[in-house]
Amino acid sequence: MSEIYIELDNMVPAPAIEPLHNGVIHYQDMVDGKGVLVINPFKGMAPGQQIHWRVRGDGTLLSDFEVTEVKQYTVSLNRRVFSIHEVTASYEVRLAGEPIFASLDAIYKVQGYPTK
C-alpha cells in the first residue's frame, strides 16, 4: 500500500455534529434520532466527487455519498458510536477513487452516555 499525502492547502473545514449544547453532544439527542453529521460547502466542492466520512468514538461509523451539487449535506447518525466521553468526526473527498481533499478533525465531548 502506498501512502498519500494531502497538503495543508488541500485541507477542508471539519464536519459538524448537531445538535450541540454549548459545544457538547447530549447522548439523549442521539438516542432520539436527532444526531446528524453536517458537511458544509467548501472551496473546490464539485459534482461527481465522493465524500467518505467517519465518526470515531465507541467504535467507528463510516460511509460515503456522492456530491450531486454544491450544497450542505447532512447524514443521520447511529447513536451507538456516542456511548463514550468523546467522538471525532472527519471526512475525505475523492475523485475517481483518488483522495483530493481531507478535512480537519472535529472533536466533541459527549454528556449523558451510558456506563457499561
N, C-alpha and C positions, 0 to 999 in steps of 0.2 A: 504494500500500500504506500502510495506516495503522499507526502504532506502537501497541504495547500495553505498558502499564506495570503491573508486578506489585509491589505494596507489600511492604516488608520483612516485614510481619506475615504475608504470604501465601507466604513462603519456607518450603520444607520441607527436611528434612535431606538431605544429599548421599547419593547411592548409594554402595555399596561394590563394589570388585572383589576377588574372592577366587580362589585362596588368596593370602595375603600372607606374607612372611617378614620380620619386624621392620618392617612397613610398606612393603615393597618387593615388586614383582611380579617373579617369576623367569620369563623368557621360556619356558623349557622347560616350565613348568606349562601355559602357553597352548598350546604345541605338542602336549602330551599330552592336550589336550581338557578340562583341569580348570578353565579360566577361566570364571567366571560374574560377572554383574552382579547385585547384591543391592539390592532396594528394600524397605526395612522399612515396616511400617505407620506412618502419620503422622496427626496431627490433621487431620480433615476428609476422610480417605480414605473413599470410598463406592462401592458397586457402580454400574456404569454410566459411571464416569469412564474416560478413556483416558490411559495413560501413554506418552508419547513420549520415548524415551531415546536418548542418543548417547554414544559413546566416541570422542574425538578423539586421534589420535596420528600414526601413519604412514597418513594417510587418516582417514576417519570411518566408523564403524559406526553405523547408526541403524535403529530400528524402533519399533514400538508394540505395546501389548496392552491389552485391556480389563480393568478391575478387576471381578472377579466376587464377591469378598468381601474383607473387611478382613483381610489376612494379609501375610506376607512373600512377595515374588515373586523368583524367580531366572530369569535368562536366560543361556543358553550364549553364549559369545563366540568369535568367529573370531580366530585368532592373528595374522592379517595386520596388524591395526592396532597390534600391540605391537612391531613391528620398529623401534623408536625409543627414545630415552632416557627419555621421559616421556609419559604419557597423562592425559587429563582426561575424567571421566565426569559426566554431569548428566542431568536429565530435566525435563519439564514435564507438568503434569496439565491435561487439557482435559475440559470437559463440554459436550456438544452442539457440539463443534468450537471452543469458546472457551477460551483459557487461563485457568485459575483459580489455579494454584499453579506455582511454579518452584522447582527445587532449587538449593541451593548447589553449587558445583563440588567434585569430589573429584579431587585431583591426585596421581599416583603416579609414582615413579621405576621404570624397568624395567632389570633387570640381565640380561646374557647375550643380548641381542638380536643378530641377525646384522649385520655391517657390510656395506654394499653395495659 
